[in-house]
Amino acid sequence: MTEIALTKVAKAGSLPAGQELVFGKNFTDHMFAMNYLTGKGWYNPRIVPYADFPANPAMIVLHYGQAIFEGMKAFRSADNRAWVFRPYDYLSRFNRSAKLLNIPQMDVELNHTALLKLLALEKDWIPGKPGTSLYIRPFVFADESQLGVKVADSYKMFIILSPVGAYYKIGFKPISIKVEDKYVRATIGGLGEAKTPANYAMSLAAQQDAYAEGFGQVLWLDAVHRKYIEEVGTMNILFKIKGEVITPALNGSILGGMTRKTVLELCRSWGVKATERQISIEEVFDAHAKGELEEVFGSGTAAVISPVGELTWKGQKIVINNNQTGAFSQKLFDYVTGVQSGKIADQFNWMEEIKG
């Protein structure tokens, strides 16, 4: 087994006392780092103090965007044990993103071992209040320094950790969403199914327009027909129509969310019909007009479940479930967060304990 070197900080920090945790503003004492070089492979895996690192102005990532990232969470249960949610699934998706960006594949077992070792070292940073967690951000970028357009020959990988509170300031309440009809985010054959900075950069203009108009999020439509639903800016999207949960199929332009996967597994275990298929915005609005649209909700690592109270498309607004959180959305949220916090038994083996 590859040895993971450890260099500890001289003086350990701690969770911010008496301060409300915001998303992604505080970081733990240590981080994992590893390098790649063509002909040598991934090498020098190590845990080191969290710190800045030097960046050459000609680094390929700064000019051509060859980078990927992931996002997962660790939790503290009521009995003070620490757990991480679906780590193998997230680390496997990390590799799928790498393939799409021509970044060398990583050893999932090594990354898993490194993650658990880092989490064990930083266990005291995992908050225990309801709604809080330790956010985990693995990322890789091309650090070769030269200006020719090419697949890089050297890369750096890091895992950093951040104690966080709730993703949305409004809490678990329905959000209003604008259905985007001006911009497009991704197309089949592109980078839509990869977790890469370019996807998020592409979403910023539409998101800022939506904020200015009073919306909380943007719902993207397909780039070709401009009518088939894809995903929300930071989440997958699901619709409950006549008792059936429907979500867009993974067609190559949509990120395969781990919370989406979790929701589908739960639906099927509960005997709720769950379908992955193409669904148009017209179908959703028609279902609402017929009184058949029961609930709409997003799913994602950061927010878990996010109920949708309003959808606006080309100036036409529909209100879902009287702009109240639906019973099914609440049930999903309570179950997933209950498993993550240890209040509900983990019958699906989603959680892995952080020991040491």
Secondary structure as GFF3:
##gff-version 3
##sequence-region A 1 356
A	DSSP	beta_strand	5	6	.	.	.	ID=ss1
A	DSSP	beta_strand	30	37	.	.	.	ID=ss2
A	DSSP	beta_strand	41	49	.	.	.	ID=ss3
A	DSSP	alpha_helix	60	64	.	.	.	ID=ss4
A	DSSP	beta_strand	67	69	.	.	.	ID=ss5
A	DSSP	beta_strand	72	76	.	.	.	ID=ss6
A	DSSP	beta_strand	82	85	.	.	.	ID=ss7
A	DSSP	alpha_helix	87	100	.	.	.	ID=ss8
A	DSSP	alpha_helix	108	121	.	.	.	ID=ss9
A	DSSP	three_ten_helix	123	125	.	.	.	ID=ss10
A	DSSP	beta_strand	133	142	.	.	.	ID=ss11
A	DSSP	beta_strand	154	164	.	.	.	ID=ss12
A	DSSP	beta_strand	175	179	.	.	.	ID=ss13
A	DSSP	alpha_helix	197	212	.	.	.	ID=ss14
A	DSSP	beta_strand	217	221	.	.	.	ID=ss15
A	DSSP	beta_strand	229	232	.	.	.	ID=ss16
A	DSSP	beta_strand	236	241	.	.	.	ID=ss17
A	DSSP	beta_strand	244	247	.	.	.	ID=ss18
A	DSSP	alpha_helix	258	269	.	.	.	ID=ss19
A	DSSP	beta_strand	274	276	.	.	.	ID=ss20
A	DSSP	alpha_helix	281	289	.	.	.	ID=ss21
A	DSSP	beta_strand	293	300	.	.	.	ID=ss22
A	DSSP	beta_strand	304	313	.	.	.	ID=ss23
A	DSSP	beta_strand	316	319	.	.	.	ID=ss24
A	DSSP	three_ten_helix	321	323	.	.	.	ID=ss25
A	DSSP	alpha_helix	327	341	.	.	.	ID=ss26
A	DSSP	beta_strand	351	353	.	.	.	ID=ss27
###
